[in-house]
């Protein structure tokens, strides 16, 4: 994909799952804040290319690379592709990492299969764990990591036991990463979105009027979330003004289930 030259030095942020939904909005929010963005996609190459074009229209550099975070064995090859891409930009490091890629599987605790459980582990826990580990040599000292969790790690809705368990694990992992990477000046935080109107999980919050109304009625601000409600939160955590925030869980849910 084409790259528009940057007119000024900029932090470089790698964001997984950037072709749609929260990843797309976060990528654009980062570009507006002055970041150059490397985003990953699993299968939506056309959508990823559109996000790259939107970022370039904002005057920042952007690149989309394929990555299935569930395939941990593919991570070393991805890191080498990333290293080569950075060299093309005259860079050797990324400044920030946002572990955003994810899927939703809705199943009652009693009905969750081993296959569903293993898929969620691979995508939401094993994937970001080993991707972040492999990227440590490329993350600049003083950089930041943001892991995406979910409001479901705090409140409970039937059908999300396995998914929420993975997100709870990510929140624990965030604190350990903050502790162990602090010597390099790397801050690590979690952003936990509430219910957002995207195609995630089949798009129920966006497309089902009854679900949408229920979520709005249980939210202090009286509506469901929009993708643009999340990107700015992530971008803010990566700004110099918030360099002292570390090992925290930031819930962006409009006040669900208070």
VOPAGU-2260 file (C-alpha; in pm, 1 decimal, decimal comma):
REM VOPAGU-2260
SITE   aa  ch    i         X         Y         Z
SITE  UNK   A    0       0,0       0,0       0,0
SITE  UNK   A    1     117,2     352,7     -69,4
SITE  UNK   A    2     271,3     563,0     203,3
SITE  UNK   A    3     239,8     939,8     228,9
SITE  UNK   A    4     562,9    1098,0     357,2
SITE  UNK   A    5     530,7    1254,5     701,1
SITE  UNK   A    6     621,2    1621,3     728,5
SITE  UNK   A    7     733,7    1593,6    1090,5
SITE  UNK   A    8     859,4    1329,9    1331,6
SITE  UNK   A    9     574,8    1132,3    1479,5
SITE  UNK   A   10     527,6     848,2    1724,2
SITE  UNK   A   11     461,9     515,9    1554,9
SITE  UNK   A   12     179,3     304,9    1693,3
SITE  UNK   A   13     101,1     -55,9    1606,4
SITE  UNK   A   14    -265,9    -145,9    1648,7
SITE  UNK   A   15    -404,3    -495,7    1596,0
SITE  UNK   A   16    -744,9    -541,1    1438,8
SITE  UNK   A   17    -758,6    -199,8    1277,5
SITE  UNK   A   18    -978,5    -263,8     973,7
SITE  UNK   A   19   -1317,5    -204,6    1136,5
SITE  UNK   A   20   -1510,4    -104,5    1448,0
SITE  UNK   A   21   -1316,3      17,4    1746,8
SITE  UNK   A   22    -983,4     -52,3    1575,9
SITE  UNK   A   23   -1070,0     169,0    1281,1
SITE  UNK   A   24   -1185,6     454,4    1502,5
SITE  UNK   A   25    -881,1     424,3    1725,3
SITE  UNK   A   26    -649,2     428,2    1425,3
SITE  UNK   A   27    -807,6     752,3    1304,4
SITE  UNK   A   28    -800,4     906,6    1652,2
SITE  UNK   A   29    -430,4     827,6    1676,1
SITE  UNK   A   30    -365,4     983,4    1334,9
SITE  UNK   A   31    -548,8    1299,2    1439,6
SITE  UNK   A   32    -323,5    1310,8    1745,2
SITE  UNK   A   33     -16,2    1299,1    1520,0
SITE  UNK   A   34      71,2     928,3    1518,6
SITE  UNK   A   35     187,1     724,3    1223,2
SITE  UNK   A   36      -3,6     396,0    1236,3
SITE  UNK   A   37      70,1      36,2    1146,7
SITE  UNK   A   38    -255,0    -156,0    1167,5
SITE  UNK   A   39    -316,8    -526,1    1129,1
SITE  UNK   A   40    -605,4    -715,2     976,7
SITE  UNK   A   41    -695,5   -1081,7     955,6
SITE  UNK   A   42    -908,9   -1108,2     641,1
SITE  UNK   A   43   -1052,1    -764,0     557,5
SITE  UNK   A   44    -776,3    -635,9     333,6
SITE  UNK   A   45   -1002,7    -395,5     144,2
SITE  UNK   A   46   -1135,7    -239,1     463,2
SITE  UNK   A   47    -782,0    -211,5     601,2
SITE  UNK   A   48    -670,4     -35,3     283,9
SITE  UNK   A   49    -956,0     212,6     327,1
SITE  UNK   A   50    -841,1     290,6     681,3
SITE  UNK   A   51    -486,9     344,5     553,0
SITE  UNK   A   52    -622,1     588,5     294,6
SITE  UNK   A   53    -820,5     773,9     562,9
SITE  UNK   A   54    -510,0     806,3     780,3
SITE  UNK   A   55    -303,3     929,5     489,4
SITE  UNK   A   56    -572,9    1189,0     416,6
SITE  UNK   A   57    -507,3    1321,2     766,5
SITE  UNK   A   58    -141,9    1372,8     673,4
SITE  UNK   A   59       5,3    1076,4     859,7
SITE  UNK   A   60     182,8     764,7     739,0
SITE  UNK   A   61      -2,3     434,6     754,7
SITE  UNK   A   62      49,6      72,2     664,8
SITE  UNK   A   63    -167,6    -239,9     694,3
SITE  UNK   A   64     -11,8    -580,0     757,5
SITE  UNK   A   65    -191,5    -916,6     773,1
SITE  UNK   A   66    -191,5   -1093,1    1109,4
SITE  UNK   A   67    -412,4   -1354,3    1271,4
SITE  UNK   A   68    -340,2   -1300,1    1641,8
SITE  UNK   A   69    -478,9   -1645,4    1717,8
SITE  UNK   A   70    -188,9   -1806,3    1530,7
SITE  UNK   A   71      97,0   -1751,7    1774,3
SITE  UNK   A   72     332,7   -1956,2    1556,3
SITE  UNK   A   73     302,5   -1684,6    1289,8
SITE  UNK   A   74     418,0   -1406,3    1520,1
SITE  UNK   A   75     794,9   -1431,0    1446,7
SITE  UNK   A   76     733,8   -1390,8    1072,6
SITE  UNK   A   77     502,7   -1095,8    1141,4
SITE  UNK   A   78     768,5    -927,3    1352,4
SITE  UNK   A   79    1014,0    -955,4    1065,7
SITE  UNK   A   80     760,2    -805,0     824,1
SITE  UNK   A   81     705,0    -522,0    1069,0
SITE  UNK   A   82    1078,6    -467,1    1107,1
SITE  UNK   A   83    1113,3    -440,4     727,4
SITE  UNK   A   84     819,0    -200,2     706,9
SITE  UNK   A   85     969,4      22,1     973,3
SITE  UNK   A   86    1298,2      31,1     784,7
SITE  UNK   A   87    1101,7     160,8     488,2
SITE  UNK   A   88     999,1     451,5     709,0
SITE  UNK   A   89    1355,0     501,9     827,5
SITE  UNK   A   90    1263,7     371,1    1173,5
SITE  UNK   A   91    1375,9      80,8    1388,8
SITE  UNK   A   92    1120,6      97,9    1671,1
SITE  UNK   A   93     752,3     145,6    1742,3
SITE  UNK   A   94     655,5     377,5    2024,1
SITE  UNK   A   95     323,3     224,6    2120,5
SITE  UNK   A   96     126,1     -99,8    2092,4
SITE  UNK   A   97    -251,3    -134,2    2113,0
SITE  UNK   A   98    -373,9    -493,1    2150,9
SITE  UNK   A   99    -723,1    -448,9    2009,5
SITE  UNK   A  100    -796,3    -745,8    1781,8
SITE  UNK   A  101   -1078,8    -963,8    1906,9
SITE  UNK   A  102   -1389,9   -1166,2    1836,1
SITE  UNK   A  103   -1711,0   -1227,3    2026,3
SITE  UNK   A  104   -1856,2   -1568,8    2103,4
SITE  UNK   A  105   -2190,8   -1568,9    2284,7
SITE  UNK   A  106   -2265,6   -1893,4    2467,2
SITE  UNK   A  107   -2408,9   -1980,6    2807,2
SITE  UNK   A  108   -2157,7   -2117,6    3055,8
SITE  UNK   A  109   -2329,0   -2458,4    3048,3
SITE  UNK   A  110   -2315,3   -2472,0    2669,1
SITE  UNK   A  111   -1965,5   -2336,5    2597,1
SITE  UNK   A  112   -1761,8   -2590,8    2402,3
SITE  UNK   A  113   -1392,3   -2661,3    2433,8
SITE  UNK   A  114   -1346,4   -2535,9    2079,0
SITE  UNK   A  115   -1513,1   -2203,1    2162,2
SITE  UNK   A  116   -1309,4   -2170,2    2480,3
SITE  UNK   A  117    -982,0   -2248,3    2303,2
SITE  UNK   A  118   -1061,5   -1998,7    2027,7
SITE  UNK   A  119   -1118,9   -1723,9    2282,3
SITE  UNK   A  120    -795,5   -1812,7    2462,1
SITE  UNK   A  121    -600,8   -1798,5    2136,9
SITE  UNK   A  122    -744,3   -1463,0    2027,2
SITE  UNK   A  123    -785,3   -1271,9    2352,0
SITE  UNK   A  124    -514,1   -1406,0    2582,7
SITE  UNK   A  125    -247,7   -1618,4    2415,6
SITE  UNK   A  126    -238,4   -1390,8    2111,6
SITE  UNK   A  127    -166,9   -1058,7    2283,2
SITE  UNK   A  128      56,4   -1228,7    2541,1
SITE  UNK   A  129     299,6   -1371,6    2287,5
SITE  UNK   A  130     268,2   -1090,4    2034,0
SITE  UNK   A  131     364,4    -834,8    2297,5
SITE  UNK   A  132     646,4   -1057,5    2416,2
SITE  UNK   A  133     784,8   -1088,8    2062,1
SITE  UNK   A  134     756,9    -713,4    2004,3
SITE  UNK   A  135     949,9    -611,9    2315,3
SITE  UNK   A  136    1277,2    -559,3    2123,7
SITE  UNK   A  137    1092,8    -323,8    1886,3
SITE  UNK   A  138     906,3    -118,8    2146,4
SITE  UNK   A  139    1098,1     194,3    2238,0
SITE  UNK   A  140    1195,5     257,5    2598,6
SITE  UNK   A  141     942,7     502,2    2739,9
SITE  UNK   A  142     670,9     366,8    2511,4
SITE  UNK   A  143     319,5     260,7    2598,3
SITE  UNK   A  144     101,6     -47,0    2567,9
SITE  UNK   A  145    -277,7     -42,8    2580,5
SITE  UNK   A  146    -466,5    -369,8    2613,5
SITE  UNK   A  147    -836,8    -373,2    2527,6
SITE  UNK   A  148   -1058,7    -542,5    2783,2
SITE  UNK   A  149   -1436,2    -515,4    2826,7
SITE  UNK   A  150   -1691,6    -383,1    3071,7
SITE  UNK   A  151   -1797,8    -747,7    3097,3
SITE  UNK   A  152   -1494,0    -809,3    3317,5
SITE  UNK   A  153   -1669,3    -593,4    3582,2
SITE  UNK   A  154   -2042,4    -654,9    3529,0
SITE  UNK   A  155   -2203,6    -979,7    3419,3
SITE  UNK   A  156   -2443,1   -1058,9    3135,8
SITE  UNK   A  157   -2543,9   -1418,7    3058,1
SITE  UNK   A  158   -2362,2   -1574,7    2765,3
SITE  UNK   A  159   -2023,3   -1412,2    2808,0
SITE  UNK   A  160   -1857,0   -1620,4    3078,9
SITE  UNK   A  161   -1567,4   -1743,5    2865,7
SITE  UNK   A  162   -1515,3   -1413,2    2681,0
SITE  UNK   A  163   -1519,7   -1211,8    3002,4
SITE  UNK   A  164   -1281,5   -1455,7    3170,1
SITE  UNK   A  165   -1025,5   -1384,2    2897,0
SITE  UNK   A  166   -1069,2   -1011,8    2945,4
SITE  UNK   A  167   -1027,1   -1051,1    3320,1
SITE  UNK   A  168    -700,8   -1231,3    3250,5
SITE  UNK   A  169    -587,2    -947,8    3024,1
SITE  UNK   A  170    -647,7    -699,8    3305,3
SITE  UNK   A  171    -427,0    -904,7    3538,7
SITE  UNK   A  172    -166,0    -938,7    3264,9
SITE  UNK   A  173    -167,8    -560,8    3220,3
SITE  UNK   A  174     -61,1    -507,7    3580,5
SITE  UNK   A  175     217,8    -764,4    3552,1
SITE  UNK   A  176     341,2    -608,6    3228,8
SITE  UNK   A  177     342,4    -266,7    3394,0
SITE  UNK   A  178     544,4    -404,3    3683,0
SITE  UNK   A  179     797,7    -592,6    3471,7
SITE  UNK   A  180     838,5    -335,3    3193,8
SITE  UNK   A  181     854,1     -35,2    3423,2
SITE  UNK   A  182    1232,8     -49,6    3431,2
SITE  UNK   A  183    1224,6      45,7    3062,2
SITE  UNK   A  184     982,4     329,2    3126,2
SITE  UNK   A  185     702,3     145,9    2943,0
SITE  UNK   A  186     355,7     216,9    3084,1
SITE  UNK   A  187      81,1     -42,6    3034,1
SITE  UNK   A  188    -289,7      21,4    3080,2
SITE  UNK   A  189    -624,5    -137,2    3000,5
SITE  UNK   A  190    -921,2      26,4    2828,9
SITE  UNK   A  191   -1249,6    -153,5    2892,8
SITE  UNK   A  192   -1529,8     -48,3    2653,4
SITE  UNK   A  193   -1893,0     -98,5    2739,8
SITE  UNK   A  194   -2156,0    -200,3    2485,4
SITE  UNK   A  195   -2074,4     -34,3    2151,8
SITE  UNK   A  196   -2274,6     -17,4    1828,0
SITE  UNK   A  197   -2049,3    -217,1    1595,4
SITE  UNK   A  198   -2069,7    -551,9    1413,6
SITE  UNK   A  199   -1892,7    -716,2    1708,6
SITE  UNK   A  200   -2068,3   -1028,8    1831,3
SITE  UNK   A  201   -2309,9   -1025,1    1540,5
SITE  UNK   A  202   -2397,6    -657,9    1580,2
SITE  UNK   A  203   -2670,0    -711,0    1842,8
SITE  UNK   A  204   -2612,4    -378,5    2020,5
SITE  UNK   A  205   -2624,8    -192,3    1688,9
SITE  UNK   A  206   -2897,4    -385,0    1508,8
SITE  UNK   A  207   -3137,4    -524,1    1770,5
SITE  UNK   A  208   -3368,2    -248,7    1894,6
SITE  UNK   A  209   -3460,8    -432,2    2214,8
SITE  UNK   A  210   -3097,2    -494,5    2309,2
SITE  UNK   A  211   -3005,5    -135,9    2225,4
SITE  UNK   A  212   -3288,1       2,4    2438,5
SITE  UNK   A  213   -3198,4    -221,6    2732,4
SITE  UNK   A  214   -2833,3    -113,8    2727,8
SITE  UNK   A  215   -2933,4     253,0    2703,9
SITE  UNK   A  216   -3169,4     213,7    3000,1
SITE  UNK   A  217   -2886,8      68,2    3210,9
SITE  UNK   A  218   -2633,2     337,8    3119,2
SITE  UNK   A  219   -2602,2     658,8    3319,3
SITE  UNK   A  220   -2560,7     870,7    3005,7
SITE  UNK   A  221   -2875,4     719,2    2859,8
SITE  UNK   A  222   -2749,3     569,5    2533,6
SITE  UNK   A  223   -2535,9     291,7    2390,9
SITE  UNK   A  224   -2175,4     354,9    2295,4
SITE  UNK   A  225   -2049,2     459,9    1952,7
SITE  UNK   A  226   -1711,0     356,2    1806,8
SITE  UNK   A  227   -1589,7     715,6    1828,8
SITE  UNK   A  228   -1644,1     702,3    2206,6
SITE  UNK   A  229   -1344,1     468,9    2243,2
SITE  UNK   A  230   -1071,2     579,5    2003,7
SITE  UNK   A  231   -1012,7     907,1    2181,9
SITE  UNK   A  232    -972,3     728,3    2514,7
SITE  UNK   A  233    -695,1     507,8    2376,8
SITE  UNK   A  234    -527,6     800,5    2201,9
SITE  UNK   A  235    -539,9    1000,1    2524,4
SITE  UNK   A  236    -357,2     725,8    2714,3
SITE  UNK   A  237     -79,9     744,8    2454,1
SITE  UNK   A  238     -42,4    1121,8    2478,7
SITE  UNK   A  239     250,1    1282,9    2663,8
SITE  UNK   A  240       2,8    1444,4    2904,5
SITE  UNK   A  241     -90,0    1101,2    3044,9
SITE  UNK   A  242     259,5     956,9    3077,5
SITE  UNK   A  243     213,7     900,2    3454,6
SITE  UNK   A  244     -92,7     676,6    3418,8
SITE  UNK   A  245      19,7     317,1    3456,8
SITE  UNK   A  246    -126,5     -24,5    3544,9
SITE  UNK   A  247    -480,7     115,3    3539,9
SITE  UNK   A  248    -814,7      -8,8    3409,5
SITE  UNK   A  249   -1003,1     269,2    3233,9
SITE  UNK   A  250   -1366,1     176,8    3168,0
SITE  UNK   A  251   -1531,6     367,6    2883,9
SITE  UNK   A  252   -1893,9     259,3    2913,3
SITE  UNK   A  253   -2093,9     575,3    2975,1
SITE  UNK   A  254   -2164,0     442,5    3323,4
SITE  UNK   A  255   -2316,8      97,8    3259,6
SITE  UNK   A  256   -2470,8     -90,4    3551,4
SITE  UNK   A  257   -2370,2     154,2    3822,3
